[in-house]
């Protein structure tokens, strides 16, 4: 039995592809980079190549875009740094919300015994992800943010989720991500009652490799956060 005071539900949400869409505008992001930074195009970069690299980096979990761009196009360190800075500025500008008024929803859920956490990977730095989350959702979201990655306390999504399960000891826990690949790394936690949910989302990448992996056994697909909450209410047999 969960200890007294444990939440009815611990709901963990990925950021990109679940709460926001920062992928669909990437083609326009790269077109702008080509226009603004002529040496990038002169080095052989194209929108198609940049999208392919983005696809591969997501699949491999690569965070260091600067060194990827240096290796792929032979860019100097200052030029690669400029490309990365402009990339993030434009990607943030093109980010759109998939879940609107999330702050109000989180507050309502909290009053009903639901703990919500935004669990997501770092970008090239942890601080960059914090900036992106704050810009998209507002300062309130930083209180709910758990970042994993090579420069974070938790190096992997599994480490972050295991930590939260131990910290909160919920009656039911669920993790919602847009990538089947990420969910697959959490399969061992299903034995502890973790519900794995995939939001139906796929970016306009050449292969969308990380998204096209099979759904792990026992995981469920949902269209949006509302559908995920309905499913979890059914599992708990209660209204929150």
C-alpha positions in Angstrom: 0.0 0.0 0.0 1.2 3.6 -0.7 2.3 5.5 2.4 -0.2 8.0 3.9 -0.1 11.3 2.1 1.1 9.8 -1.2 -0.6 11.4 -4.3 -3.4 9.6 -6.0 -1.6 10.1 -9.3 1.9 11.1 -10.4 1.6 12.3 -13.9 4.9 12.9 -15.8 4.9 14.8 -19.1 7.5 15.1 -21.7 7.9 18.6 -23.2 8.6 18.6 -27.0 5.9 16.8 -28.8 3.6 16.5 -25.8 3.1 20.0 -24.3 4.6 22.0 -27.2 5.4 21.5 -30.9 8.8 22.8 -31.6 9.4 20.5 -34.5 6.9 21.5 -37.2 8.6 24.9 -37.7 12.1 23.5 -38.1 12.0 23.6 -41.9 11.4 27.3 -41.7 14.0 27.7 -39.0 16.7 26.1 -41.2 15.6 28.2 -44.2 16.1 31.3 -42.2 19.5 30.1 -41.0 20.5 29.6 -44.7 19.4 33.2 -45.5 21.0 34.8 -42.4 24.3 32.8 -42.4 25.6 32.5 -46.0 28.8 30.6 -44.9 26.5 27.8 -43.6 25.1 27.3 -47.1 28.5 27.7 -48.7 29.8 24.9 -46.5 27.2 22.5 -48.1 24.4 22.7 -45.6 20.8 22.5 -47.0 17.4 22.5 -45.3 17.1 18.8 -46.2 20.5 17.9 -44.6 19.8 19.9 -41.5 16.4 18.1 -41.1 18.2 14.7 -41.5 20.8 15.6 -38.9 18.0 16.7 -36.5 16.3 13.4 -37.1 19.5 11.4 -36.4 20.3 13.5 -33.3 16.9 12.8 -31.8 17.3 9.1 -32.5 20.8 9.0 -31.0 20.0 11.3 -28.1 22.8 13.7 -29.2 22.7 17.1 -27.4 25.9 18.7 -28.8 24.7 20.3 -32.0 27.7 22.5 -32.2 30.1 19.6 -32.7 27.7 17.8 -35.0 27.5 20.9 -37.3 31.3 21.2 -37.1 31.8 17.6 -38.1 29.1 17.5 -40.8 30.0 20.8 -42.6 33.5 21.6 -41.5 32.4 24.8 -39.7 34.8 26.8 -37.5 34.0 26.9 -33.8 32.8 30.5 -33.9 30.5 29.8 -36.9 29.1 26.6 -35.4 28.4 28.5 -32.2 26.6 31.2 -34.2 24.5 28.6 -36.0 23.5 27.0 -32.7 22.5 30.3 -31.1 20.4 31.3 -34.0 18.9 27.8 -34.3 17.6 28.0 -30.7 16.4 31.5 -31.0 14.4 30.6 -34.1 13.2 27.3 -32.7 11.8 29.0 -29.6 10.2 31.6 -31.8 8.5 28.9 -33.8 7.3 26.8 -30.9 3.5 26.5 -30.5 1.5 25.1 -27.6 -0.2 21.7 -28.0 -1.7 22.0 -24.5 -3.2 25.4 -23.8 -3.8 26.8 -20.3 -1.7 24.1 -18.8 -1.1 26.1 -15.6 -4.8 26.1 -14.7 -5.0 22.4 -15.4 -2.0 21.6 -13.2 -3.5 23.7 -10.4 -6.8 21.9 -10.6 -5.2 18.5 -10.7 -3.0 19.4 -7.7 -6.1 20.2 -5.6 -7.4 16.8 -6.5 -4.4 14.9 -5.3 -2.4 14.7 -8.6 1.3 15.5 -8.7 2.4 16.7 -12.2 6.0 16.9 -13.3 7.4 18.0 -16.7 10.2 15.4 -17.3 12.3 16.2 -20.3 15.9 15.9 -21.6 18.3 18.8 -21.5 19.1 20.6 -24.8 22.7 21.5 -25.4 22.7 22.8 -21.8 20.3 22.4 -18.9 19.8 26.1 -18.7 18.7 26.2 -22.4 15.9 23.8 -21.6 14.9 25.8 -18.6 14.8 29.0 -20.8 12.7 27.2 -23.4 10.2 25.9 -20.9 9.8 29.2 -19.2 9.4 31.1 -22.5 6.7 28.6 -23.7 4.8 28.1 -20.5 5.8 30.8 -18.0 7.9 30.9 -14.8 5.4 28.7 -12.9 6.4 25.7 -15.0 10.0 25.7 -13.6 8.6 24.5 -10.2 7.4 21.4 -11.9 10.4 20.8 -14.2 12.7 17.8 -13.9 15.5 17.7 -16.5 17.7 14.7 -17.3 20.8 14.5 -19.4 24.6 14.3 -19.1 24.9 17.5 -17.2 21.9 16.9 -14.9 21.4 15.1 -11.6 19.6 12.4 -13.5 21.4 11.2 -16.7 18.5 9.3 -18.3 14.7 9.5 -18.4 14.6 6.2 -16.4 16.7 7.7 -13.6 14.5 10.7 -13.5 11.3 8.7 -13.4 12.6 6.2 -10.8 13.6 9.1 -8.6 10.1 10.6 -8.8 8.5 7.3 -8.1 10.6 6.9 -5.0 10.0 10.4 -3.9 6.2 10.4 -4.2 5.2 6.8 -3.8 2.0 7.4 -5.8 -1.1 5.1 -6.0 -0.7 5.3 -9.8 2.0 6.8 -12.0 2.0 7.6 -15.7 4.6 8.9 -18.1 3.4 10.6 -21.4 5.9 10.9 -24.2 5.7 11.3 -28.0 8.6 8.9 -28.7 8.0 5.1 -28.5 11.8 4.8 -28.1 11.8 6.7 -24.9 8.9 4.7 -23.5 10.8 1.5 -24.3 13.6 2.5 -21.9 11.0 2.6 -19.1 9.5 -0.9 -19.7 11.2 -2.3 -16.5 9.2 0.2 -14.5 5.9 -1.2 -15.6 6.4 -3.9 -12.9 6.1 -1.0 -10.4 2.8 0.0 -11.9 4.0 2.7 -14.3 1.6 3.4 -17.1 3.3 4.2 -20.4 1.5 6.5 -22.7 2.4 7.8 -26.1 0.9 11.0 -27.5 0.2 10.6 -31.2 2.7 13.1 -32.7 5.3 12.8 -35.5 7.5 15.6 -36.7 8.1 16.3 -40.4 11.5 14.6 -40.5 12.8 12.5 -43.3 12.5 9.2 -41.3 11.2 10.3 -37.9 13.2 7.3 -36.7 12.7 7.8 -32.9 9.0 8.2 -33.4 8.5 5.2 -35.8 9.8 2.6 -33.3 7.1 0.1 -32.2 4.9 0.9 -29.2 6.3 -1.0 -26.2 4.0 -3.9 -25.0 1.5 -2.6 -22.5 1.9 1.0 -23.6 -1.1 2.9 -24.8 -1.5 5.6 -27.5 -3.5 8.7 -26.9 -4.4 11.7 -29.0 -3.8 14.4 -26.4 -3.5 15.0 -22.6 -7.2 15.1 -22.1 -7.5 11.6 -23.5 -4.6 10.5 -21.3 -6.4 11.9 -18.2 -9.6 10.1 -19.1 -7.8 6.8 -19.4 -6.1 7.3 -16.0 -9.4 8.2 -14.3 -10.7 4.9 -15.6 -7.7 3.0 -14.1 -8.1 4.7 -10.8 -11.8 4.4 -10.7 -12.1 8.0 -9.4 -12.5 11.6 -10.6 -9.6 14.0 -10.1 
